[in-house]
Amino acid sequence: MRTKKQKAFLVLKICGIVILLGIILLFAFRNTILEKVIHRIDAKMERDYQCDFTIAKAEFHGLTNLEFKQITLVPKQADTLVRIDQLKTSVNFWKLLIGDIQLGQLEINKGYVQLVKTKTGSNFDAFLRSKKEKTDNTEVNYAKLLNRLTSNLMDLVPTDMQVKGFAFRINDQGNKVVFDFTQLALAQKKLNTLIQVTADGFSQQWAINGFADPRDRKADLVFFNPKSDTIQLPYLDKKFNLKTGFQSIHFNLENLSMYSGELHIDGYSSIQNLRVNHAKIASKDVVIKNARFDYRWIIGPRFMALDSTSTVQLNNIKCHPYVSYTNETDKIYALKLAIPKMTANDFITSLPTGLFRHFEGMEAQGNFSYALNFEYNNHKPNDIIFESQLKPEGIKITKYGEADLNKINGEFTYRAIDNGVAQRPIVVGPSNPNFTPLNQISPYLQKCVLTSEDPSFFSHRGFINSAFKQSIVKNIKTKKFARGASTISMQLVKNAFLTREKTLSRKLEEILLVYILENNRISSKERMLEVYFNIIEWGPNVYGIGEASRFYFNKIPQDLNVNQCLFLAGIIPKPKGFMSRLENSEKFKPYAQQHNDFLMRLMFKRNLITANDTVGNFALDISGPAKMYLKQKPVNTIENDSLSLEEFDF
């Protein structure tokens, strides 16, 4: 009888013979199998994407080496999407046996990928359409899905690569850009790439060099201009009016691995001398000298998170962000940001040039730290968490830049900027006959404006967290910037020190200047309110309450009655369009009357006015120069950033 050892040896011999026969059969029929695979791909392209996929010649050389000639992918009635004259590659045999494709070597000689968009469509439309898939109510596991996608992608990156004469082209309705890979080589984990970029009136060389190991999922690459010039990005300027460029980008992937059911992605990216110019960002070039992002991503079955050990560095400003998205019973979005203790002067000097131009030249003493905590649950929007805490330590401004906040305490000249044009100068002080001290402004007007615009003006320090929360909720629900949350302090800073431009720069400067003004007690609340009443726009070429009371009612501000004050408070958000609130010179439109009635009830409820205050409250009478505007078509105007009554819980 045969022993167990002999039986095991016999089984191994049989398995070996079967494997050998399989390899022989695979070798013998490999080209036939390849033709069938190509035919299936062609059928899929025709069925799912309405594209013709052709290969003039395809054959094996040995068991793992493949050669293709004249590969084309052409959408129906559209420009060619892909063309490759010659492609040689090798595949991992053992991976191929289990159905995976892992490329070893890759050589491409001449070809291109082109994206063409016309007024009637594009040659890549079919690939952007979502495919209806059968659903079995199985939840997607984010970690497994992303790990599978990255694994497949890394397997398609060859370990050795040589590309010659290959181009990537974009033609977006005549906006053309060509990226010509004059050199692309990956050998012994070293990548060397030289790209000639051309567009209309533009030509530049780019280079990408460094370490790349697709099998071990690691990379360390530098993107730069070999002539040491700034890399400029074409196409974006014509497409989005965005001009941008940079000196170099460094990308590092240190770890991409799966363990304990979670996908971990670690590494860092940095950029030098980033320059951005866009009308929605700032009126000038925004320049960031050095920025670095050390990231630690963790992706689980139902969540994605940027770990708080990650670091974002902007010049000398360093912060630790935490960002997460959880999709279980509810969708929860969270953001936490911590800036460790740093000097105020380092913060000011680290701000991007051009984004905070009113701060350029400013100097300060002291230190501060900052923490932000934000969380939003899509099923519990009113439970939004928004906590912003800045902890100052002896902060004092020793030198101001363009925005000198001290000027608010004395007489100064104010010039509104309307659509980029400086308006006539307005002197804010006693030498202007229209200037009205706060004690000579009708108390009804003060109460109406404060109730309508900023009820807690005398108690807050520039910002109202509850208003910010409600503003965020509405903006998320409408998926657009539908509501602001500007206090009187913010409106004052915008008018007196900044401009009305709707840019990111202006809003960021406004927030920082308000904090400095309010928390360093540079001016009293009474003086701030006095200046506010004397500089805000109250109609076409009407600035300050002195001009406004005469323009509408031929009165001085002290003599305004409640109805007149309600009217003036109601037009602050859209001063040039005041006509839209009136039926005629003596009657409000229904929606405006409803607003006035609500405001009146609110002031009664808060004991700001009594029944005696309404005695002799005559009907509205537009008797000043404004009367002639009522027969004209209302003027469109940009709505001021102001708080609305619905910002507050009454």
TORTORFI-862756 format. One line per field, with one value per residue (C-alpha): x, y, z. Coordinates in steps of 0.05 Angstrom, whole numbers, plus 32768, in hexadecimal, padded with zeros to 4 digits. Example, Ala and Ser with C-alpha at 12.3 -4.5 7.8 and 13.67 -1.06 7.14 Angstrom:
REM TORTORFI-862756
c1 80F6;8111
c2 7FA6;7FEB
c3 809C;808F
REM end
This chain:
REM TORTORFI-862756
c1 8000;8015;8027;8006;8045;8043;7FF9;8008;8041;8014;7FDF;8015;802D;7FE7;7FDB;801D;800B;7FC7;7FE7;801B;7FE5;7FBE;7FFB;8008;7FC0;7FC1;8001;7FE5;7FA4;7FBA;7FB0;7F6B;7F58;7F74;7F49;7F0B;7F1C;7F24;7EE2;7EBF;7EDE;7EC7;7E80;7E7F;7E97;7E61;7E2A;7E39;7E5C;7E4A;7E94;7EBB;7EF8;7F29;7F6F;7F91;7FC0;7FC5;7FF2;8019;8064;8074;8043;803D;8054;801F;8024;7FEB;7FEB;7FBB;7F8D;7F52;7F15;7EE4;7E9F;7E66;7E63;7E9A;7EE4;7F15;7F1E;7F5C;7F90;7FD0;7FFD;8025;801F;804A;803F;8049;8018;8021;8011;7FFA;7FCD;7FB1;7F9F;7F70;7F52;7F7A;7FA5;7FE7;8014;805F;807F;805C;8074;804A;8061;8038;7FF0;7FC1;7F84;7F58;7F1C;7EF2;7EB6;7E89;7E48;7E21;7E47;7E8A;7EAE;7EAF;7E66;7E55;7E8A;7E6D;7E27;7E16;7E06;7DC8;7DDE;7DB5;7DAE;7DA5;7DA5;7DED;7E11;7E52;7E90;7EB9;7EFA;7EF5;7EDC;7F14;7F48;7F31;7F31;7F77;7F91;7F77;7F93;7FD7;7FD8;7FCD;800A;8046;8086;80AD;8092;80AA;807C;8090;8067;8028;7FFA;7FBE;7F92;7F58;7F2B;7EF3;7ECD;7F0C;7F31;7F6B;7FA3;7FD5;8000;8036;805D;80A1;80BD;809C;80C6;80C0;80FB;8114;80DE;80F7;80C7;80DF;80AB;80B2;8072;806D;802D;8011;7FD3;7FBD;7FF9;8017;8050;8074;8099;8085;80AA;8095;80CF;80D9;80CC;8090;8082;803C;8042;8056;8025;8059;806D;8096;808F;80A0;807A;80A2;80BA;8100;8110;8102;80C8;8083;8055;8017;7FD7;7FB6;7F6D;7F55;7F5C;7F2D;7EFE;7EF6;7F1A;7F4B;7F94;7FC1;8008;803C;8087;8083;8058;8073;8046;8057;802F;804D;8018;7FDB;7FC6;7F8A;7F88;7F52;7F1E;7F36;7F5D;7F95;7FB4;7FF0;801E;8027;8023;8043;8042;806F;805D;8015;7FF6;7FAB;7F82;7F36;7F03;7EDC;7F1A;7F3C;7F48;7F92;7FBF;7FBE;8002;8012;805D;805D;8025;8028;7FF3;8007;7FCB;7FB4;7F74;7F4C;7F14;7EE6;7EA9;7E79;7EA6;7EDF;7F0B;7F48;7F6A;7F79;7FC3;7FC3;7FE2;7FD6;800D;8006;8048;8050;8008;7FFF;7FBD;7FA1;7F60;7F2F;7EFC;7ECC;7E8F;7E65;7E2D;7E07;7DBF;7DCE;7E00;7E2E;7E61;7E96;7ECE;7EFE;7F38;7F6D;7FA4;7FD6;7FF0;8016;802B;7FFA;8032;8045;7FFC;7FF7;8038;8023;7FE1;7FE0;7FF7;7FBD;7F87;7F8F;7FAA;7F8E;7FB9;7FFA;802A;8002;8029;8010;8025;800B;7FF7;7FB8;7F9C;7F5D;7F2B;7EF0;7EBD;7E87;7E57;7E1A;7DE7;7DBB;7D80;7D89;7D9D;7D87;7DB7;7DF2;7E31;7E5A;7E8D;7EC4;7EF4;7F2F;7F5A;7F84;7FBF;7FD1;7FC2;7FCE;7FD4;8014;8010;7FD6;7FD8;7FAA;7F6E;7F7D;7F45;7F58;7F3C;7EF6;7EFF;7F0B;7EF3;7F04;7EF0;7EC8;7EC0;7E91;7EA8;7E6F;7E7E;7EC7;7EBC;7ECB;7E90;7E90;7EB5;7E8D;7EAC;7E99;7E9D;7E85;7EA1;7E6C;7E28;7E04;7E2A;7DFA;7E13;7DF2;7DCB;7DAB;7D91;7D49;7D49;7D12;7D42;7D78;7D47;7D2B;7D6F;7D8C;7D4E;7D4F;7D9A;7DBD;7D94;7DD0;7E00;7E10;7E1E;7E43;7E8B;7E81;7E63;7E25;7E2E;7DE4;7DDF;7E1A;7DF9;7DB8;7DDD;7E05;7DC7;7DA1;7DDD;7DE6;7D9B;7D99;7DDF;7DF3;7E06;7DBF;7DC8;7DFF;7E06;7E24;7E1E;7E1F;7E69;7E77;7E4F;7E75;7EB9;7EA5;7E8E;7EC2;7F01;7EF4;7ECB;7E89;7EAA;7E8E;7ED0;7EED;7F24;7EF3;7ECC;7F0A;7F26;7EE3;7EE1;7F28;7F20;7EDE;7F00;7F38;7F08;7ED9;7F08;7F3F;7F0A;7F26;7EE4;7EA5;7E65;7E43;7E78;7E75;7E29;7E30;7E61;7E35;7DF9;7E23;7E43;7E14;7DF1;7DA7;7D95;7DB2;7DEE;7DD2;7E03;7DF6;7DB7;7DBE;7DB8;7D84;7D52;7D52;7D51;7D12;7CEE;7D0D;7D1B;7D56;7D65;7D4C;7D05;7CF7;7CB8;7CAF;7C93;7CCC;7CFE;7CDF;7CE6;7D2F;7D41;7D1E;7D46;7D8C;7D96;7D82;7D88;7D87;7D49;7D1F;7CE8;7CD8;7CBC;7C8A;7C47;7C4C;7C69;7C39;7C2E;7C58;7C50;7C30;7C71;7C93;7C59;7C5A;7CA4;7C97;7C5E;7C8A;7CC2;7C92;7C76;7CBC;7CD0;7C90;7CA0;7CE6;7CCC;7CF5;7CB7;7C74;7C2F;7C41;7C78;7C45;7C1C;7C21;7C42;7C29;7C25;7C63;7C6E;7CA9;7CAD;7CF7;7D1E;7D13;7CCB;7CE0;7D00;7CBE;7CA7;7CE6;7CF6;7D19;7D64;7D85;7DB7;7DE5;7DC5;7DED;7E08;7DDB;7DB8;7D6E;7D38;7D34;7D7C;7D63;7D35;7D00
c2 8000;8047;8072;80B5;80D7;80B4;80C7;8110;8110;80F2;8129;815E;813E;813D;8187;8199;8175;8199;81DD;81CE;81B9;81F8;8223;81FE;8207;8250;825A;8236;825C;829D;82C7;82A9;82BA;8300;830B;82F6;8326;835F;834C;834F;8393;83AB;8392;83B4;83F6;83F1;83DE;840A;8446;8447;8445;841E;83FC;83E0;83C1;83B5;8381;835E;8324;8302;82FE;82C5;82B9;82FE;8331;8354;8381;83AC;83D8;840E;8411;8441;8453;847D;8493;8492;84D3;84F3;84FF;84C7;84C0;8492;847F;8458;8443;840F;83F3;83BC;83A2;8366;834A;8323;82DB;82C5;8302;82F4;82AD;82C7;82FD;833A;8364;837D;83A0;8396;83BB;83EE;840F;843F;845D;8496;84A4;84D1;84D8;8513;8531;855A;8583;85A9;85CF;858F;855F;853D;84FE;84E6;84F1;84A7;8499;84CC;84B0;8488;8440;8422;83E8;83B4;83C2;8390;83C3;83B0;83EB;8400;83F3;8432;8413;83D5;83FB;842F;83F9;83D1;840E;8424;83DC;83D6;841A;840A;83C7;83EC;8418;83F1;83E7;83FA;842C;844F;8480;84A6;84D6;84D1;850D;8520;8554;857F;85A6;85C7;85EE;860B;8611;85E2;85C6;8590;8569;8547;8512;851A;84ED;84BD;8487;845C;842E;8411;8438;847B;84A6;84DA;8501;853D;855D;8593;85BB;85E7;8611;8650;867E;8652;8621;8603;85C6;859F;8567;8531;850B;84DF;849B;8470;8429;8414;83CE;83E7;8422;8457;8496;84D5;8503;854C;8574;85B0;85D9;85C3;860B;8621;864C;864E;8618;8638;8612;861F;8611;8628;8671;866D;863A;8657;869B;867C;868C;8660;8647;862D;861F;85D5;859F;8566;8529;84EF;84AF;848C;8458;843B;83FD;83D7;83BD;83B0;83BD;8404;8423;8451;8485;84AC;84DE;8528;855C;85A0;85DB;8617;865C;864E;8689;868F;86C5;86C4;86FB;86D3;86C9;870D;874A;873B;86FE;86D2;86B4;867C;8673;862F;85FF;85B7;8582;8545;8517;84D9;84BF;8487;8467;8435;840E;8449;8485;84AE;84DA;8506;84F6;852F;851D;853A;857F;85B9;85ED;8631;8656;8659;8649;8601;85E0;859B;858C;8553;8546;850C;84F2;84BA;8499;846A;8478;84C2;84E7;850D;8541;8558;858A;859B;85CB;85DB;8610;8606;8642;8671;86BA;86EB;870B;86C7;86BE;8702;86FA;86B4;86CA;86C0;86FE;871F;86FB;8729;8768;8795;876E;8776;879E;8791;877D;8760;8747;870B;86C4;869D;8658;8645;860B;85FE;85C7;85BB;8581;857A;8541;8540;8524;8555;8597;85C2;859E;85B8;85C2;8601;8615;8647;8659;8687;868E;86CD;86DC;8725;8733;877C;879C;87C6;87DC;87DB;87CD;87EC;87E4;8812;8802;883D;886E;885C;8884;88C7;88ED;88C9;88CA;8890;887E;8845;8817;8805;87D3;87E3;882F;885D;8889;88D1;88DC;88DE;88FE;88D8;890D;8952;8977;8954;8979;8937;8911;88FF;88EB;88AE;88D6;88FF;88C2;88AE;8878;8856;884F;8832;87FF;87ED;87E4;87BD;8790;8784;877F;8769;8764;874F;8783;87A0;875C;8734;873A;873F;86FB;86D4;8688;867A;86A4;867F;863C;864E;866C;862C;8600;8628;862B;85DF;85D3;8601;85EA;8632;8670;8685;86AA;86D1;86E1;8727;874F;879B;8796;876E;879F;87D9;87BA;87A9;87F0;8818;87F0;87BF;87BD;879F;876C;8726;8702;86CF;8701;8737;8707;86EA;8730;8746;870D;871B;8767;8760;8733;8766;87A1;8780;8759;878D;87C1;87F2;8818;881A;87FA;883E;885C;8820;8827;8872;8868;8831;885F;8895;886C;8836;883E;8850;885C;8871;889D;88A5;8897;889E;88AC;88F8;88F4;88BC;88DF;891C;88F3;88CE;88FB;8941;8937;8934;88EE;8902;8910;88CD;88A9;885E;8851;8877;8851;880F;8822;8837;87F7;87CD;87E8;87DD;879A;87B8;8803;8814;87EA;880E;881A;87D0;87D5;880C;880F;885A;8892;8882;8836;87F8;87BB;8780;8759;8798;87A8;8761;8769;87AC;878F;8754;8783;87AF;8774;875D;87A1;87A2;875C;8772;87B1;87DC;8806;8810;8825;886D;886B;885F;889C;88CD;8897;88B4;888D;8888;88C4;88C4;890F;891A;8913;88C7;88D2;88DB;8896;8874;887D;885C;8812;87F7;87F4;87B0;87AF;877F;876A;877C;8745;874F;8726;871A;8713;86C9;86C2;86C5;869B;86C9
c3 8000;7FF1;802C;803A;8024;7FE1;7FD8;7FE7;7FB6;7F81;7F8D;7F85;7F45;7F29;7F3C;7F1D;7EDC;7EDB;7EE6;7EB1;7E80;7E91;7E83;7E42;7E2C;7E41;7E1A;7DDD;7DDB;7DFA;7DBB;7DB0;7DF8;7DEE;7DB0;7DD7;7E0F;7DDE;7DBD;7E01;7E0F;7DCA;7DD8;7E1C;7DFF;7DC9;7DF9;7E36;7E18;7DCD;7DBA;7D86;7DA5;7D74;7D76;7D33;7D50;7D93;7DA4;7DDC;7DDC;7E0B;7E44;7E64;7E30;7E06;7DCA;7DAD;7D70;7D5A;7D96;7D8D;7DB5;7D8D;7DA8;7D76;7D4F;7D78;7D78;7D87;7DD2;7DD4;7DA0;7DAE;7D74;7D9B;7DE1;7E00;7E45;7E73;7EA6;7EE6;7ED3;7F17;7F1F;7EDA;7EEE;7F25;7EF8;7F0E;7EE0;7EFB;7EC9;7ECC;7E92;7E65;7E26;7DFD;7DBB;7DA0;7DB0;7DD4;7E00;7DEE;7E10;7DDF;7DF4;7DC4;7DCC;7DBD;7DEB;7DF6;7DE1;7E2A;7E3C;7E3D;7E71;7EA1;7EA1;7EE0;7ED4;7EF5;7F1E;7F42;7F8B;7FC2;7FFA;800A;802A;800A;8034;8028;803F;8014;7FD7;7FDA;7FE8;7FAC;7F7F;7F95;7F8E;7F48;7F36;7F53;7F2E;7EED;7EFA;7EDC;7F03;7EC5;7E92;7E54;7E2F;7DF0;7DC6;7DEF;7DFB;7E24;7E02;7E18;7DE8;7E0F;7DDA;7DBD;7E00;7DEE;7E18;7E05;7E37;7E0E;7E34;7E14;7E4A;7E7B;7E98;7ED7;7EE4;7F26;7F4A;7F2F;7F07;7ED6;7EAF;7E80;7E66;7E31;7E3E;7E07;7E02;7DDD;7DE5;7E1C;7E1D;7E5A;7E71;7EAF;7ED2;7F03;7F23;7F5F;7F7F;7F6C;7F83;7F6D;7F8B;7FD0;7FCA;7FD7;7FB2;7FBB;7F7F;7F6F;7F3A;7F21;7EE7;7ED0;7EBD;7F05;7EED;7F0C;7EF2;7ED4;7ECA;7E87;7E77;7EBB;7EAA;7E6E;7E8C;7ED2;7ECF;7F01;7EF9;7F23;7F27;7F57;7F5D;7F6F;7F8E;7FB9;7FC1;7FF0;7FFC;8037;8047;8024;8048;8064;80AC;80E0;80AA;809E;8066;807C;804D;8068;8047;8039;8002;7FFE;7FCE;7FC6;7FAE;7F9B;7F77;7F6B;7F4A;7F46;7F4D;7F82;7FAD;7FAE;7F83;7F7F;7F79;7FB6;7FC6;7FF6;7FFE;8020;8031;8048;8058;8081;807A;80A0;8080;809F;8077;8099;8082;808B;8099;807E;80AB;80A9;80EA;811B;8119;80D3;80CB;809C;809A;8078;807D;80CA;80DA;80EE;80FE;810B;80E4;80F0;80B9;80B8;8093;80B0;808A;80B7;80CF;80C5;809B;80CA;80B3;80E5;80E4;811C;8115;8149;8144;817D;81A2;8174;8172;8154;812A;810B;80F9;80D7;80B0;809A;807A;802E;800A;7FE5;800C;8049;8029;8060;8092;806C;8097;80D7;8115;8157;819B;81C2;81B4;81A5;8198;8173;8171;8143;814D;8117;810F;80E3;80E2;80A4;80CB;8106;80E4;811E;814D;8126;814F;8141;8175;8165;819D;8198;81D7;81D5;8203;8206;81BE;81AB;8167;8167;811E;80ED;80A3;8070;809F;80DA;810B;8137;8105;811A;815B;8137;80FA;80B9;8070;8055;800C;7FF9;7FC1;7F93;7F5B;7F62;7F5C;7F97;7FA8;7FC1;8003;8043;8080;80BF;80F5;810B;80CE;80A4;80AE;80A1;80D7;8110;8155;8173;81A7;816F;8149;8158;818D;8164;812A;8156;8172;812E;810E;8148;814C;8101;80F5;8136;8177;81A2;8187;81CC;81EB;81B6;81A1;8157;8148;815A;815B;8156;8117;80F9;8109;80E8;80AD;80A3;80A7;8073;8044;804A;803D;8000;7FE8;7FDC;8003;8012;8054;8075;80BF;80C1;8100;8103;8117;80D7;80AC;80CB;80BD;8076;8068;808E;8080;8046;8007;7FF1;7FC3;7FC9;7FD2;8001;8012;8029;8055;8077;8084;809F;80D2;80EB;80EE;8114;8147;8151;8155;8186;81B2;81B9;81CB;8199;8199;81C4;81AB;81AB;817E;8150;814A;813E;8105;80E9;80E5;80C3;808C;8074;8032;8038;7FEF;7FAC;7FBD;8004;803C;8086;80AE;80A7;805B;805F;808D;805F;801F;8033;8065;8065;80AF;80DE;80FB;8140;8128;8105;811C;8124;80DD;80BD;80E7;80D4;808B;8092;80B8;8083;8047;8065;8041;7FFD;8003;7FB9;7FAF;7FE4;7FB1;7FB0;7FF7;7FE7;7FC2;7FC2;7FED;8026;8024;802E;8002;8027;8033;804D;807B;8096;80A6;80C9;80F2;8107;811A;8141;8168;8178;8194;81BE;81D8;81EC;820C;81DD;81CE;81F0;81D8;81E8;81B4;817D;818E;8155;812A;80E9;80A8;807E;8051;8020;8018;8009;7FC7;7FCA;7FB4;7F6B;7F6B;7F7A;7F32;7F18;7F11;7F50;7F4A;7F52;7F8B;7FAE;7FEF;802C;8059;8095;80C9;80BC;80F1;80E5;80FD;8144;816F;8189
REM end
